[in-house]
Amino acid sequence: MRLRFQLVIFMLLRTIFNTMHRMVYPFLAVFARGLGVNLTTFSFVITARWLVGALSPVFAPIADQRGRKFAMLAGVLSFAVGMGLVAFSPNLITLSAAMLLAILGKYLFDPAMQAYFGDRIPYEQRGTALAVTEVAWSLSFIAGIPLMGWLINLYGWTAPFPLLAGLSLVMLLIIWRMIPQEDVHHKPTTDSRGNFRAALTNIPALAGIFIALWASASNEVINLIFGVWLEDSFGLKIAALAGASAVIGISELSGEGLVALITDRLGKPRALMYGLLANALCALILPFIGRTQVGALVGLFFYYMTFEYLIVSHVPMMTELVPEARATLLSFNLTGHSLGRAIGALLGTFIYQRFGFFPIVLMSIFFNGLALLALGELTQRVVILPRILAWFGKPAGEPARD
């Protein structure tokens, strides 16, 4: 019962984190106008955010060495400082710094939290359990983004940051009180090099990181410009964009529900394969049914539902590939996500402004194809990485469990 309660509390806490990270997408043009910069300039800030997020392995040993609670508290503190900067002095520099501090905070917090539950919940039940915490991703769009849109509409683009700063301090207090200082489920390690070696010489683990990279790149090229696409195509304004974000949030909640219902039964690799294929198909049909406002929202609903299904199915699989260095591998997994999103952010506005929406879709499908190849490597249906590591005399690791 205590673990179930903690899962729900962490779901609510992560909603605060995720609202900050996600609100730049539907309101991309709004933030750019408020700062007096063009879309391309602001997209470079987003790219820089994800590139800084790729540094998460630098912080990976913290959760394994200092404990899960310490890493989570450090992550929330970094987030709080970033939000406070914009609240006190809103400009392009402080917003850029806030986005960088927020992503560092998230990448300290998330692996520690996932490792915390990975230490306590059996692998066979972990897909369902972690799906609960991932509901925060959809809740940020269902509740967080509409709230931020309402504040922006009333008070301007800076309005969300004082609220997020205050909520992050509440997060800090809750985690301090809820998580025990002494953790009998985790034995701290001082061998950070050994953890890095365990994660980076394991073929399934490396393949899993590449799945995260390519799947995130696939999503980011559409994620970055969907708000601009809706505004350009149908003239949607702040309130309507917030409503569209809520629709996407509901779709992601549906994807998380599917994970809770069927991923553990299907087996994580098989569920991931179905998710990648379905997401590519949804991307392909998006330009065709997106010729009307209703059609665009329906297409985005299924696109985000299938992406959420595949990405949430991916997390529990990664928690078990290298259990002796669980938090370290999960940090490298987030590096994969960050690099993928940096690639997508770098390409998204460039392609859209020069060639339109359909090439964006083709790029998304291409990246999903690369993720499927990485999944074939993980399940030992493709053999590329073992040959590369063999040149360096590295062991191949073990195949993924179902």
C-alpha angles and dihedrals in degrees: 000000000000092000092049090052091049091050090056093045092050090048089058094044093050090051087070092052093046095047089062093048095046103040092077091068104061091033097042093121092043093055092044091052092046091053093043095239133117126253094258093054092049092047088057088059089053090048090051089050092057093043090055088048087059087070090072093110087066086067096035096099092056095078092043095044106031098029138260094274095053092051093048092050091048090052094051091047091053090050092049093052091051094051091046092055093060093040091058100035116013114198140115094276096051092043090051090049090047092053091050094047090045094053091047088050093050092049091051092046104042101053091045092050093046091047090048091058092036088060091055110032123070115247092241090062099034097094091059093043097049090044086067092058091045090060083083088073092060094037089060088062096038097048111359100054096045088051091049090047091052091051093046091049091053104035109015136259095307095059099094096058102071089049093049091048091053094046091051090058089053088052090053092054095046094051091045090055101036104046115069118238092221111060113196091180096061129053110203116235130208096194101095092158090055090051092050090048092049092052099042099044095050111097098207090047092052091046089050090054090052090050088056091048098051097037090052092047088051092052097041097059088061096031093058097053106029091097092048090046092053092046093048095043102040106012094244114178133203098289093044092047089052088052091050088051089054089054089053090048091054090050091052090048087055090052091051090049090054090052091052091049105042116005096084089047096048095043121250100262093049092047089050092052092052090048095052093048093047092047092052090050092050090050090052095054095041097090092047098051092033094077090100129045093245092046091050092052092047090050092048089048093060094037093056093040092057093043092051090049093054097043095047090047087054096057100064090046090056092050091066104039095085106011093171089063099027100147091042093054092045088054091052087048089057088049087058090052092048095049091046092051091046089055091048094046091049092052102034105075092032093057095040096050093048105033109015134236104309095067087052088059092048090051090051091052091047092054091048088054090055089050089054090053090052089050089053087054091051093052090043094246090118124043114202109107095051090058091050093050091044088064087062094042094248124153117249100227128218130302119256121271121240 
